[in-house]
Amino acid sequence: MASVALLCGCAGQIPEPEKPTDQDATAQVQQMLDATRERFDIAGAPLVAAAIRPKSYERWDAEMKKCLRASGIRDAVGIGWSNDGYELLLEGGTSDSEQNETMYRCVADDPPDGREMGMLFSDEQREYLWDYYQRWIIPCLASRQVAMLGMPTREYFMAQSGYPWSPYEFVDYDQLPDASSVDRRDSYQVLVQHCGPAHGMIDK
């Protein structure tokens, strides 16, 4: 199977890419905070993120909810990530300006580590993924006559923030032979078994 050749210690495999550094993680947080401040027009001087403390996503999420609720935001579901920064997610709908500022301050005081949350990848990791897709995943899917919807360009892929897309996201699952009788998630798993994990060694 193609993925075995890539992931084993075989000659000619793509070298495992360098992971993001502490500096990369800090820079991402500050960039996200600045984007959040601009998006929600938060007044006052820009906040500088505190030092990142290693923790899982689950722990960080729990601490953010605690911070938000301590400030009176009782219906907080969590904090979302996007190219526009952080976003307060509420059970009851859209957040107001005061709530957005509270969220901004909570994140600045206890920022997340994008590496622990699958939201930060080095340029080397993205280069690896692009090469992996072009050399293994896409040809494998083509060999199985899997119809693909239009995929973004390399330039767009490299410029992404957050978790990278994979070719599996652009499979036309409705055109698979068993589309009418098999759940999409099961079809995805079958393709992965044949063509390899979505993010190669980065999934390890």
C-alpha positions as CSV (number, residue, x, y, z in Angstrom):
1,M,0.0,0.0,0.0
2,A,1.3,3.4,-0.9
3,S,1.1,4.8,2.6
4,V,3.3,2.1,4.0
5,A,6.1,3.0,1.7
6,L,5.9,6.6,2.8
7,L,5.7,6.1,6.6
8,C,8.2,3.3,7.0
9,G,12.0,3.8,7.2
10,C,12.4,3.2,3.4
11,A,14.8,4.9,1.1
12,G,13.2,7.8,-0.7
13,Q,10.6,8.6,1.8
14,I,9.8,12.3,2.5
15,P,11.8,13.4,5.6
16,E,9.8,14.1,8.7
17,P,9.3,17.9,8.8
18,E,10.4,20.3,11.5
19,K,7.7,21.1,14.0
20,P,6.7,24.7,15.0
21,T,8.9,26.3,17.7
22,D,7.9,28.0,20.9
23,Q,8.5,31.3,19.1
24,D,6.1,30.2,16.3
25,A,3.4,29.4,18.9
26,T,3.8,32.8,20.6
27,A,3.7,34.6,17.3
28,Q,0.5,32.9,16.3
29,V,-1.2,33.8,19.5
30,Q,-0.2,37.5,19.1
31,Q,-1.3,37.6,15.5
32,M,-4.7,36.0,16.5
33,L,-5.1,38.5,19.3
34,D,-4.4,41.4,17.1
35,A,-6.8,40.1,14.5
36,T,-9.5,39.7,17.2
37,R,-9.0,43.2,18.4
38,E,-9.4,44.6,14.9
39,R,-12.3,42.4,14.0
40,F,-14.4,43.4,17.0
41,D,-13.1,47.0,17.2
42,I,-11.9,46.5,20.8
43,A,-10.8,49.8,22.4
44,G,-7.7,50.4,24.4
45,A,-4.1,49.5,23.9
46,P,-3.4,46.1,22.2
47,L,-2.8,43.4,24.8
48,V,0.4,41.4,24.7
49,A,-0.1,37.7,25.2
50,A,1.1,36.1,28.4
51,A,3.6,33.2,28.2
52,I,2.1,30.0,26.8
53,R,1.7,27.3,29.4
54,P,1.6,23.7,27.9
55,K,-1.8,22.1,28.2
56,S,-4.2,20.1,26.3
57,Y,-7.1,21.6,24.3
58,E,-9.6,20.2,26.8
59,R,-7.8,21.8,29.8
60,W,-7.5,25.2,28.0
61,D,-11.1,25.1,26.9
62,A,-12.2,24.4,30.5
63,E,-10.1,27.3,31.8
64,M,-11.5,29.7,29.2
65,K,-15.0,28.8,30.2
66,K,-14.2,29.4,33.8
67,C,-12.7,32.8,33.0
68,L,-15.7,33.8,30.9
69,R,-18.2,32.6,33.4
70,A,-16.4,34.5,36.2
71,S,-17.0,37.6,34.2
72,G,-20.7,36.9,33.9
73,I,-20.8,35.1,30.5
74,R,-22.7,32.0,31.6
75,D,-23.7,30.7,28.2
76,A,-20.2,30.3,26.7
77,V,-19.8,27.2,24.6
78,G,-16.2,27.8,23.8
79,I,-13.8,29.9,21.7
80,G,-13.5,29.4,18.0
81,W,-10.5,30.0,15.7
82,S,-10.5,31.4,12.2
83,N,-8.3,33.6,10.0
84,D,-10.1,36.6,11.6
85,G,-8.9,35.7,15.1
86,Y,-10.7,34.2,18.1
87,E,-14.5,34.1,18.4
88,L,-16.7,33.7,21.4
89,L,-19.2,30.9,20.9
90,L,-22.5,31.3,22.8
91,E,-25.5,29.1,23.3
92,G,-27.8,32.0,22.9
93,G,-26.5,33.6,19.7
94,T,-24.1,36.4,18.8
95,S,-21.8,38.0,21.4
96,D,-21.8,41.7,22.1
97,S,-18.9,44.1,22.3
98,E,-18.4,43.8,26.1
99,Q,-18.4,40.0,25.8
100,N,-15.9,40.1,23.0
101,E,-13.6,42.2,25.0
102,T,-13.9,39.8,27.9
103,M,-13.0,36.9,25.7
104,Y,-10.0,38.9,24.3
105,R,-8.6,39.5,27.7
106,C,-9.2,35.9,28.9
107,V,-7.2,34.6,25.9
108,A,-4.4,37.1,26.3
109,D,-4.0,36.1,30.0
110,D,-3.9,32.4,29.3
111,P,-3.2,31.9,25.6
112,P,-3.6,28.5,23.8
113,D,-0.7,26.5,22.3
114,G,-1.8,26.0,18.7
115,R,0.6,23.0,18.5
116,E,-1.4,21.1,21.1
117,M,-4.7,21.9,19.4
118,G,-3.8,21.0,15.9
119,M,-4.0,24.7,14.8
120,L,-0.3,25.5,14.2
121,F,1.9,24.0,11.5
122,S,5.4,25.0,10.4
123,D,6.2,25.9,6.8
124,E,8.2,22.7,6.6
125,Q,5.1,20.6,7.8
126,R,3.0,22.3,5.1
127,E,5.6,21.7,2.5
128,Y,5.7,18.0,3.6
129,L,1.9,17.7,3.4
130,W,1.7,19.3,-0.1
131,D,4.4,16.9,-1.4
132,Y,2.7,14.0,0.3
133,Y,-0.6,14.8,-1.3
134,Q,0.9,15.2,-4.8
135,R,3.1,12.1,-4.6
136,W,0.8,9.7,-2.8
137,I,-2.8,10.6,-1.9
138,I,-4.0,12.3,-5.1
139,P,-2.4,9.7,-7.5
140,C,-3.9,6.9,-5.3
141,L,-7.4,8.4,-5.4
142,A,-7.0,8.8,-9.2
143,S,-6.0,5.2,-9.6
144,R,-9.3,4.2,-7.9
145,Q,-11.2,6.6,-10.2
146,V,-12.4,8.7,-7.4
147,A,-14.0,11.9,-8.6
148,M,-12.5,15.1,-7.0
149,L,-14.0,18.5,-6.6
150,G,-11.8,21.5,-7.3
151,M,-8.9,21.8,-4.8
152,P,-7.1,25.0,-3.7
153,T,-3.8,26.0,-5.1
154,R,-0.5,25.4,-3.4
155,E,-0.2,29.1,-2.7
156,Y,-3.5,29.1,-0.9
157,F,-2.6,25.9,1.0
158,M,0.7,27.4,2.3
159,A,-1.0,30.6,3.4
160,Q,-3.7,28.8,5.5
161,S,-3.8,29.2,9.2
162,G,-5.1,26.4,11.3
163,Y,-5.4,22.7,10.5
164,P,-4.5,22.0,6.8
165,W,-7.1,20.6,4.5
166,S,-6.5,17.2,2.8
167,P,-7.5,15.8,-0.6
168,Y,-10.1,13.7,1.2
169,E,-12.1,16.8,1.9
170,F,-12.5,17.3,-1.9
171,V,-13.6,13.8,-2.8
172,D,-17.1,13.8,-4.5
173,Y,-18.5,11.2,-2.1
174,D,-21.9,11.3,-3.8
175,Q,-20.2,9.9,-7.0
176,L,-18.7,6.9,-5.2
177,P,-20.1,3.5,-6.3
178,D,-21.6,2.8,-2.9
179,A,-22.7,6.3,-2.1
180,S,-26.4,5.4,-1.7
181,S,-25.8,2.6,0.8
182,V,-22.7,3.5,2.8
183,D,-22.3,6.3,5.2
184,R,-19.8,9.0,4.1
185,R,-17.6,8.4,7.2
186,D,-17.3,4.8,6.3
187,S,-16.4,5.7,2.7
188,Y,-13.7,8.0,4.0
189,Q,-12.2,5.3,6.2
190,V,-12.1,2.9,3.2
191,L,-10.2,5.5,1.1
192,V,-7.8,6.2,4.0
193,Q,-7.1,2.5,4.3
194,H,-6.1,2.3,0.7
195,C,-4.4,5.6,0.2
196,G,-2.9,6.6,3.6
197,P,-3.7,8.9,6.5
198,A,-4.8,12.4,5.7
199,H,-1.8,14.1,7.2
200,G,0.9,11.4,7.0
201,M,3.5,11.4,9.7
202,I,2.0,14.6,11.2
203,D,-0.9,12.3,12.4
204,K,1.5,10.2,14.4
